[in-house]
Structure formats: structure tokens, C-alpha cells
Amino acid sequence: MLVLSSTGGHTLEQYPILSLDLPYSSQLGTITGISYDSTSFSDSSSETAELCYHLAYQNNPVTCQAIIPNFTGEVTAFNGLGFRNGVKVSVHHRVEATGSFHYLQPTKEESITFHYTVD
């Protein structure tokens, strides 16, 4: 993550659902939970993170839920929303400005697991 001296830093990781991920590309489902294992960024003293749900093929999220950086958990805020080709979940990390220009490295890889039922 690039951190600017006056505006801080932001990073985004996206997890789309592709037709290859589904047993049948025409199947629709409903989210019943999303498990996550989030990272944090080294030397960051004021980091926030959130998990966001995007409708199929949309860049702007419909809803977001705050999560704890460098933590494993499950979010139920997206339960009942659609699970289908093109839907994606993104993880946003933000750090406050520190007065210096520098790079931060993630402490580990992030992962997302979708839990869903088929309609």
C-alpha cells in the first residue's frame, strides 16, 4: 500500500464470483454468510478495514461491513443477498496520513469464503 504524507493510503482486493466457480452458470443462490481471514499492513498505527458487497458487474458497493484487520471471522450482514455470476465482495484497507511518504506491506494473504444456498 502506498501511503501519502497528507492523505494516507488505501488498498482494495476484489473477490468476484465467476461462472467457472459455479456448478451451473445459470444457477442463482442466496448468501448465508461470508467467512474471511483479513490481513493488516506493517507499521500501520491507524488502520481500518471493511468488507463490501457488489451487485453483479458493478464497481460501487451496495453495502459494507467493518471488519478487524488481521482477524478471522464471519459476516452475516450480507445474508439474503444474491449469489450469482458477476457478484463480488471486496476488502478495503485504509490508513491515516502519517506525514511521510512510504509503502506498507501486508502481513499475510487474505481469503474469503462464500457460504450460500442454491435457489
C-alpha positions as CSV (number, residue, x, y, z in Angstrom):
1,M,0.0,0.0,0.0
2,L,1.3,3.4,-0.9
3,V,0.8,5.9,1.9
4,L,0.9,9.6,1.0
5,S,2.1,12.1,3.6
6,S,-1.1,14.2,3.6
7,T,-3.9,11.8,2.5
8,G,-2.9,8.4,3.9
9,G,-3.4,5.2,1.9
10,H,-6.0,2.8,0.6
11,T,-5.9,-0.7,-0.9
12,L,-8.6,-2.8,-2.4
13,E,-8.8,-6.5,-3.0
14,Q,-11.7,-7.9,-5.0
15,Y,-13.2,-11.5,-4.9
16,P,-15.6,-11.9,-7.9
17,I,-17.9,-14.9,-8.5
18,L,-17.2,-16.2,-12.0
19,S,-19.2,-18.7,-14.0
20,L,-16.4,-21.2,-13.5
21,D,-16.9,-21.0,-9.8
22,L,-20.5,-22.2,-10.0
23,P,-21.6,-25.8,-10.8
24,Y,-24.1,-24.4,-13.3
25,S,-23.7,-20.9,-14.7
26,S,-27.4,-20.4,-14.7
27,Q,-27.9,-21.2,-11.0
28,L,-28.8,-18.4,-8.6
29,G,-28.2,-18.5,-4.9
30,T,-28.5,-16.6,-1.7
31,I,-25.7,-15.7,0.6
32,T,-25.9,-17.3,4.1
33,G,-22.6,-15.9,5.4
34,I,-19.1,-14.8,4.3
35,S,-16.0,-16.0,6.2
36,Y,-12.8,-14.0,6.0
37,D,-9.2,-14.1,7.1
38,S,-8.0,-10.5,6.7
39,T,-4.5,-9.0,6.7
40,S,-3.1,-5.9,8.2
41,F,-0.3,-3.7,7.0
42,S,3.1,-3.5,8.7
43,D,3.9,-0.4,10.7
44,S,0.3,0.9,10.4
45,S,-1.0,2.5,13.6
46,S,-4.4,3.6,12.4
47,E,-5.7,1.0,10.0
48,T,-9.4,0.3,9.3
49,A,-10.9,-2.4,7.1
50,E,-14.3,-3.2,5.6
51,L,-15.9,-6.0,3.6
52,C,-18.2,-4.7,0.8
53,Y,-20.8,-6.5,-1.3
54,H,-21.2,-5.5,-5.0
55,L,-24.1,-6.4,-7.3
56,A,-23.2,-8.3,-10.4
57,Y,-20.8,-6.4,-12.6
58,Q,-21.0,-3.2,-10.5
59,N,-18.0,-1.3,-9.2
60,N,-19.7,0.6,-6.4
61,P,-20.6,-1.4,-3.4
62,V,-24.2,-1.8,-2.2
63,T,-23.3,-2.2,1.4
64,C,-20.2,-2.6,3.6
65,Q,-19.4,-4.0,7.0
66,A,-16.5,-3.0,9.1
67,I,-14.1,-5.9,10.0
68,I,-11.0,-6.1,12.2
69,P,-7.7,-6.1,10.3
70,N,-5.5,-9.2,10.8
71,F,-8.5,-11.1,12.1
72,T,-10.6,-14.2,11.1
73,G,-14.3,-14.0,11.3
74,E,-17.7,-14.3,9.6
75,V,-20.0,-11.5,8.4
76,T,-23.8,-12.1,8.3
77,A,-24.7,-8.6,7.1
78,F,-24.9,-9.8,3.5
79,N,-27.2,-12.8,4.3
80,G,-30.2,-12.9,1.9
81,L,-28.3,-11.1,-0.9
82,G,-27.8,-12.7,-4.2
83,F,-25.0,-15.1,-5.1
84,R,-24.5,-15.5,-8.8
85,N,-22.1,-14.9,-11.6
86,G,-20.7,-11.4,-11.5
87,V,-21.3,-10.7,-7.8
88,K,-18.2,-9.7,-5.9
89,V,-17.0,-8.9,-2.4
90,S,-14.2,-6.5,-1.8
91,V,-11.9,-5.8,1.1
92,H,-10.8,-2.2,1.7
93,H,-8.0,-1.2,4.0
94,R,-7.3,2.4,4.9
95,V,-4.6,4.1,6.9
96,E,-4.4,7.7,8.1
97,A,-1.8,10.1,6.9
98,T,1.5,9.9,8.8
99,G,3.3,12.9,7.5
100,S,5.7,10.8,5.4
101,F,5.6,9.1,2.0
102,H,6.2,5.3,2.3
103,Y,5.0,1.8,1.4
104,L,3.3,-0.7,3.7
105,Q,3.4,-4.4,3.1
106,P,0.6,-6.9,4.0
107,T,1.4,-9.2,6.9
108,K,-0.3,-12.2,5.1
109,E,-2.6,-13.2,2.3
110,E,-6.3,-12.5,2.7
111,S,-9.0,-15.0,1.9
112,I,-12.8,-15.0,1.5
113,T,-15.2,-18.0,1.7
114,F,-18.8,-17.6,0.5
115,H,-21.5,-19.6,2.2
116,Y,-24.7,-19.9,0.2
117,T,-27.8,-21.8,-0.7
118,V,-28.9,-22.6,-4.3
119,D,-32.4,-21.1,-5.1
